[in-house]
């Protein structure tokens, strides 16, 4: 069950994560900001 769950999650998140990675490499701040809001990600400086 654990391996199946891992495979399903990987298949769901692989395309979005690849797109976020490409946006980061291309310096697309709109996509990065949207992903940060979607995942409620805060930079380390904001947490301190």
N, C-alpha and C positions, 0 to 999 in steps of 0.2 A: 504494500500500500504506500509506503514512504517513497519508494522509487517512482511509482506511478504519479504520485502527487508532485514530486519534483519535476518530472517530465512535463506534466500538464502546465505547471507554473512557468517553466522555461519556455514552452511553446507560446504561452500567452504574452509574456513580457519581452521576448527577444526582439521583435520588430520595433516596439516603442523605444526600448533602450538603445537599439542601434540608431534609430532616428535622433534621439537625444544626443548620443555620442557624436554623430555627424554634425548636428547643429552646433555643438560645443567646438568641434574642430574648425568649423567654418565661421565661428564667432557670431552666431545668430542669437542675440540677446533675448528676443521675443520668445523663442522656443524654450530657452533655458529658464526664463522667468515663469513661463506657463508651467513647465515641469516642476519647478520649485514650489509653486503654489499647489499644484495637484498632489504632490507627495508631502506637502507641509515641511519642506526642507529648509533648514536655517543654517547659514554659514557659521563656522566655529566662532568668528568674531561676534556674531549676534547673540550667541549663547553665553558668552563671558560677561 
